[in-house]
Amino acid sequence: MNAKRIAVVALALALTACAHDAARHEMAPRRPDWKLPNVQVIGDKYLVVDQEPIIVPSGSRDDIAFVLQHDSDYAFYRDGVVVSAPKGEFDCRVQAGGQRVVCRNRHSNPPTDPKTYKYMIQVARPGAKPITLDPFVVND
């Protein structure tokens, strides 16, 4: 009888520990990925990018892919993302039916001369006024 009780208590403690670890994992922040900033529309009036500013590591020329939340009825509007930079430094294109904008980053500045660029994101849903956000990207 005591062995049964000990086994039941041990099993209950083990299950509680697993549930605690799973809950802690869900609450753990995900490391920002400058190559894949997430864009969300909050309350049909605010745009939120999960990184501000976006920091591009020195010398990197990887694309930056802005992605809308998967269940969004919004889409990137017109150009989607426009970076205020010298001509040719960034080339942004709307893709995936308006759910993603990929920006090619030439990153032409030398490592000793970081540059900060303002950019504009616009999203809209059919028949609604666009929502705009003006954050920054830093080429370190």
C-alpha atoms as an extended CHARMM CRD file, in Angstrom:
* protein
*
       140  EXT
         1         1  MET       CA              0.0000000000        0.0000000000        0.0000000000  PROA      1               0.0000000000
         2         2  ASN       CA              2.7860000000        2.4430000000        0.8930000000  PROA      2               0.0000000000
         3         3  ALA       CA              4.6380000000        1.5930000000       -2.3300000000  PROA      3               0.0000000000
         4         4  LYS       CA              1.4920000000        2.4960000000       -4.2930000000  PROA      4               0.0000000000
         5         5  ARG       CA              1.1860000000        5.8350000000       -2.5020000000  PROA      5               0.0000000000
         6         6  ILE       CA              4.8520000000        6.6310000000       -3.0680000000  PROA      6               0.0000000000
         7         7  ALA       CA              4.4810000000        5.7860000000       -6.7710000000  PROA      7               0.0000000000
         8         8  VAL       CA              1.3830000000        8.0010000000       -7.1110000000  PROA      8               0.0000000000
         9         9  VAL       CA              3.0830000000       10.9160000000       -5.3190000000  PROA      9               0.0000000000
        10        10  ALA       CA              6.2330000000       10.5130000000       -7.4350000000  PROA      10              0.0000000000
        11        11  LEU       CA              4.1650000000       10.4610000000      -10.6350000000  PROA      11              0.0000000000
        12        12  ALA       CA              2.2200000000       13.5660000000       -9.5540000000  PROA      12              0.0000000000
        13        13  LEU       CA              5.4410000000       15.4250000000       -8.7720000000  PROA      13              0.0000000000
        14        14  ALA       CA              6.9580000000       14.4360000000      -12.1220000000  PROA      14              0.0000000000
        15        15  LEU       CA              3.8840000000       15.6190000000      -14.0430000000  PROA      15              0.0000000000
        16        16  THR       CA              3.8490000000       18.9000000000      -12.1070000000  PROA      16              0.0000000000
        17        17  ALA       CA              7.5170000000       19.4990000000      -12.9690000000  PROA      17              0.0000000000
        18        18  CYS       CA              6.8420000000       18.8400000000      -16.6680000000  PROA      18              0.0000000000
        19        19  ALA       CA              3.9060000000       21.2370000000      -16.6900000000  PROA      19              0.0000000000
        20        20  HSD       CA              6.0000000000       23.8880000000      -14.9260000000  PROA      20              0.0000000000
        21        21  ASP       CA              8.8320000000       23.5270000000      -17.4900000000  PROA      21              0.0000000000
        22        22  ALA       CA              6.3650000000       23.7870000000      -20.3990000000  PROA      22              0.0000000000
        23        23  ALA       CA              4.7840000000       26.9460000000      -18.9550000000  PROA      23              0.0000000000
        24        24  ARG       CA              8.2100000000       28.4840000000      -18.3520000000  PROA      24              0.0000000000
        25        25  HSD       CA              9.2360000000       27.6910000000      -21.9390000000  PROA      25              0.0000000000
        26        26  GLU       CA              6.0850000000       29.3800000000      -23.3420000000  PROA      26              0.0000000000
        27        27  MET       CA              6.8800000000       32.5550000000      -21.3880000000  PROA      27              0.0000000000
        28        28  ALA       CA             10.5550000000       32.6540000000      -22.3550000000  PROA      28              0.0000000000
        29        29  PRO       CA             11.2540000000       35.4790000000      -24.8060000000  PROA      29              0.0000000000
        30        30  ARG       CA             12.4390000000       34.4440000000      -28.2180000000  PROA      30              0.0000000000
        31        31  ARG       CA             15.7650000000       35.9060000000      -29.2940000000  PROA      31              0.0000000000
        32        32  PRO       CA             15.1950000000       38.6810000000      -31.8690000000  PROA      32              0.0000000000
        33        33  ASP       CA             16.1880000000       37.6960000000      -35.3900000000  PROA      33              0.0000000000
        34        34  TRP       CA             17.1090000000       40.8150000000      -37.3750000000  PROA      34              0.0000000000
        35        35  LYS       CA             16.5690000000       38.8550000000      -40.5990000000  PROA      35              0.0000000000
        36        36  LEU       CA             12.9390000000       38.0870000000      -39.7070000000  PROA      36              0.0000000000
        37        37  PRO       CA             11.1590000000       40.9060000000      -37.8690000000  PROA      37              0.0000000000
        38        38  ASN       CA              7.5320000000       40.1300000000      -37.0280000000  PROA      38              0.0000000000
        39        39  VAL       CA              4.9030000000       42.7850000000      -37.7310000000  PROA      39              0.0000000000
        40        40  GLN       CA              1.5970000000       42.7790000000      -35.8680000000  PROA      40              0.0000000000
        41        41  VAL       CA             -1.5050000000       44.9270000000      -36.0390000000  PROA      41              0.0000000000
        42        42  ILE       CA             -2.8830000000       45.6700000000      -32.5730000000  PROA      42              0.0000000000
        43        43  GLY       CA             -6.4520000000       46.8760000000      -32.0890000000  PROA      43              0.0000000000
        44        44  ASP       CA             -6.8730000000       47.7080000000      -35.7850000000  PROA      44              0.0000000000
        45        45  LYS       CA             -4.8600000000       50.9060000000      -35.2960000000  PROA      45              0.0000000000
        46        46  TYR       CA             -1.2870000000       50.1720000000      -34.1340000000  PROA      46              0.0000000000
        47        47  LEU       CA              1.6260000000       48.5080000000      -35.8980000000  PROA      47              0.0000000000
        48        48  VAL       CA              4.2020000000       46.7390000000      -33.7610000000  PROA      48              0.0000000000
        49        49  VAL       CA              7.5560000000       45.4110000000      -34.9870000000  PROA      49              0.0000000000
        50        50  ASP       CA              9.1770000000       42.9780000000      -32.5600000000  PROA      50              0.0000000000
        51        51  GLN       CA             12.5380000000       44.7610000000      -32.9130000000  PROA      51              0.0000000000
        52        52  GLU       CA             13.2580000000       48.4640000000      -32.6710000000  PROA      52              0.0000000000
        53        53  PRO       CA             15.6620000000       49.3000000000      -34.0570000000  PROA      53              0.0000000000
        54        54  ILE       CA             16.6280000000       46.3930000000      -36.2920000000  PROA      54              0.0000000000
        55        55  ILE       CA             20.3890000000       45.9450000000      -35.8430000000  PROA      55              0.0000000000
        56        56  VAL       CA             22.1460000000       44.4200000000      -38.8720000000  PROA      56              0.0000000000
        57        57  PRO       CA             25.5590000000       42.9830000000      -37.9030000000  PROA      57              0.0000000000
        58        58  SER       CA             28.6320000000       44.5730000000      -39.4240000000  PROA      58              0.0000000000
        59        59  GLY       CA             29.3420000000       43.3200000000      -42.9530000000  PROA      59              0.0000000000
        60        60  SER       CA             26.1380000000       41.3020000000      -43.3030000000  PROA      60              0.0000000000
        61        61  ARG       CA             24.2830000000       41.5330000000      -46.6130000000  PROA      61              0.0000000000
        62        62  ASP       CA             21.4830000000       39.1050000000      -45.7970000000  PROA      62              0.0000000000
        63        63  ASP       CA             17.9110000000       40.0220000000      -46.6810000000  PROA      63              0.0000000000
        64        64  ILE       CA             15.4940000000       41.3600000000      -44.0630000000  PROA      64              0.0000000000
        65        65  ALA       CA             12.0610000000       39.7040000000      -44.3630000000  PROA      65              0.0000000000
        66        66  PHE       CA              9.2400000000       41.5530000000      -42.6060000000  PROA      66              0.0000000000
        67        67  VAL       CA              6.3930000000       39.1190000000      -41.9360000000  PROA      67              0.0000000000
        68        68  LEU       CA              2.8180000000       39.8430000000      -40.8420000000  PROA      68              0.0000000000
        69        69  GLN       CA              1.2580000000       37.6930000000      -38.1490000000  PROA      69              0.0000000000
        70        70  HSD       CA             -0.0550000000       34.4900000000      -39.7670000000  PROA      70              0.0000000000
        71        71  ASP       CA             -3.7270000000       35.0580000000      -38.9330000000  PROA      71              0.0000000000
        72        72  SER       CA             -3.8260000000       38.6990000000      -40.0650000000  PROA      72              0.0000000000
        73        73  ASP       CA             -6.4630000000       39.9550000000      -42.4840000000  PROA      73              0.0000000000
        74        74  TYR       CA             -4.0970000000       42.8690000000      -43.2130000000  PROA      74              0.0000000000
        75        75  ALA       CA             -1.5350000000       42.9640000000      -46.0190000000  PROA      75              0.0000000000
        76        76  PHE       CA              1.4680000000       45.1620000000      -46.6890000000  PROA      76              0.0000000000
        77        77  TYR       CA              0.2170000000       48.2600000000      -48.5060000000  PROA      77              0.0000000000
        78        78  ARG       CA              1.6770000000       49.3380000000      -51.8700000000  PROA      78              0.0000000000
        79        79  ASP       CA              5.4540000000       49.2750000000      -51.3560000000  PROA      79              0.0000000000
        80        80  GLY       CA              5.0350000000       47.7690000000      -47.8720000000  PROA      80              0.0000000000
        81        81  VAL       CA              8.4030000000       48.9030000000      -46.5210000000  PROA      81              0.0000000000
        82        82  VAL       CA             10.2880000000       51.9740000000      -47.7440000000  PROA      82              0.0000000000
        83        83  VAL       CA             13.7610000000       52.7030000000      -46.3480000000  PROA      83              0.0000000000
        84        84  SER       CA             15.0560000000       56.2960000000      -46.4280000000  PROA      84              0.0000000000
        85        85  ALA       CA             18.5730000000       55.4910000000      -47.6460000000  PROA      85              0.0000000000
        86        86  PRO       CA             20.8140000000       56.3110000000      -50.6220000000  PROA      86              0.0000000000
        87        87  LYS       CA             19.4980000000       54.8410000000      -53.8860000000  PROA      87              0.0000000000
        88        88  GLY       CA             20.3240000000       51.1540000000      -54.1700000000  PROA      88              0.0000000000
        89        89  GLU       CA             21.1700000000       50.5970000000      -50.4890000000  PROA      89              0.0000000000
        90        90  PHE       CA             17.8500000000       48.7750000000      -49.8840000000  PROA      90              0.0000000000
        91        91  ASP       CA             15.5370000000       47.1340000000      -52.4160000000  PROA      91              0.0000000000
        92        92  CYS       CA             12.2270000000       46.0430000000      -50.8610000000  PROA      92              0.0000000000
        93        93  ARG       CA              9.5820000000       43.8750000000      -52.5640000000  PROA      93              0.0000000000
        94        94  VAL       CA              6.1480000000       42.7420000000      -51.3960000000  PROA      94              0.0000000000
        95        95  GLN       CA              5.7710000000       38.9430000000      -51.5920000000  PROA      95              0.0000000000
        96        96  ALA       CA              3.4720000000       36.0950000000      -50.5130000000  PROA      96              0.0000000000
        97        97  GLY       CA              0.2530000000       37.8800000000      -51.4190000000  PROA      97              0.0000000000
        98        98  GLY       CA              1.1550000000       40.9050000000      -49.3080000000  PROA      98              0.0000000000
        99        99  GLN       CA              2.0360000000       38.9280000000      -46.1580000000  PROA      99              0.0000000000
       100       100  ARG       CA              5.8050000000       39.4570000000      -46.4420000000  PROA      100             0.0000000000
       101       101  VAL       CA              8.1910000000       42.1910000000      -47.5940000000  PROA      101             0.0000000000
       102       102  VAL       CA             11.7790000000       41.1810000000      -48.3510000000  PROA      102             0.0000000000
       103       103  CYS       CA             14.3960000000       43.9430000000      -48.3470000000  PROA      103             0.0000000000
       104       104  ARG       CA             17.7690000000       43.3190000000      -49.9640000000  PROA      104             0.0000000000
       105       105  ASN       CA             20.3670000000       45.2430000000      -47.9450000000  PROA      105             0.0000000000
       106       106  ARG       CA             23.6050000000       46.1810000000      -49.7560000000  PROA      106             0.0000000000
       107       107  HSD       CA             25.1840000000       47.2650000000      -46.4470000000  PROA      107             0.0000000000
       108       108  SER       CA             27.7500000000       49.3640000000      -48.2800000000  PROA      108             0.0000000000
       109       109  ASN       CA             29.0570000000       51.2470000000      -45.2380000000  PROA      109             0.0000000000
       110       110  PRO       CA             32.4060000000       50.1550000000      -43.7540000000  PROA      110             0.0000000000
       111       111  PRO       CA             32.3760000000       48.5510000000      -40.2610000000  PROA      111             0.0000000000
       112       112  THR       CA             33.9500000000       51.7030000000      -38.8080000000  PROA      112             0.0000000000
       113       113  ASP       CA             31.0210000000       53.8420000000      -40.0170000000  PROA      113             0.0000000000
       114       114  PRO       CA             27.6310000000       52.4680000000      -38.8070000000  PROA      114             0.0000000000
       115       115  LYS       CA             24.5610000000       53.9820000000      -40.4770000000  PROA      115             0.0000000000
       116       116  THR       CA             21.0290000000       54.4060000000      -39.1440000000  PROA      116             0.0000000000
       117       117  TYR       CA             18.1230000000       54.5590000000      -41.6000000000  PROA      117             0.0000000000
       118       118  LYS       CA             14.5110000000       55.5020000000      -41.0110000000  PROA      118             0.0000000000
       119       119  TYR       CA             11.9930000000       53.2230000000      -42.6800000000  PROA      119             0.0000000000
       120       120  MET       CA              8.2420000000       53.2250000000      -43.0720000000  PROA      120             0.0000000000
       121       121  ILE       CA              5.9210000000       50.2240000000      -42.8980000000  PROA      121             0.0000000000
       122       122  GLN       CA              2.3450000000       50.4110000000      -44.1610000000  PROA      122             0.0000000000
       123       123  VAL       CA             -0.3380000000       47.7650000000      -43.9120000000  PROA      123             0.0000000000
       124       124  ALA       CA             -4.0220000000       47.8780000000      -44.7760000000  PROA      124             0.0000000000
       125       125  ARG       CA             -6.9770000000       45.6210000000      -45.1260000000  PROA      125             0.0000000000
       126       126  PRO       CA             -9.5590000000       45.9170000000      -47.8970000000  PROA      126             0.0000000000
       127       127  GLY       CA            -11.5790000000       49.1180000000      -47.6240000000  PROA      127             0.0000000000
       128       128  ALA       CA             -9.6320000000       50.4620000000      -44.6370000000  PROA      128             0.0000000000
       129       129  LYS       CA             -7.1880000000       53.3230000000      -44.2410000000  PROA      129             0.0000000000
       130       130  PRO       CA             -3.5100000000       52.1920000000      -44.1110000000  PROA      130             0.0000000000
       131       131  ILE       CA             -1.7270000000       51.9340000000      -40.7570000000  PROA      131             0.0000000000
       132       132  THR       CA              1.8170000000       53.3520000000      -40.7410000000  PROA      132             0.0000000000
       133       133  LEU       CA              4.8910000000       52.9620000000      -38.5180000000  PROA      133             0.0000000000
       134       134  ASP       CA              8.2560000000       54.7840000000      -38.8930000000  PROA      134             0.0000000000
       135       135  PRO       CA             11.0110000000       52.8640000000      -37.0100000000  PROA      135             0.0000000000
       136       136  PHE       CA             14.7880000000       52.5110000000      -37.7070000000  PROA      136             0.0000000000
       137       137  VAL       CA             17.2950000000       50.0150000000      -39.1050000000  PROA      137             0.0000000000
       138       138  VAL       CA             20.9830000000       50.2340000000      -38.1100000000  PROA      138             0.0000000000
       139       139  ASN       CA             23.7330000000       48.9300000000      -40.3850000000  PROA      139             0.0000000000
       140       140  ASP       CA             26.4520000000       48.4010000000      -37.7950000000  PROA      140             0.0000000000
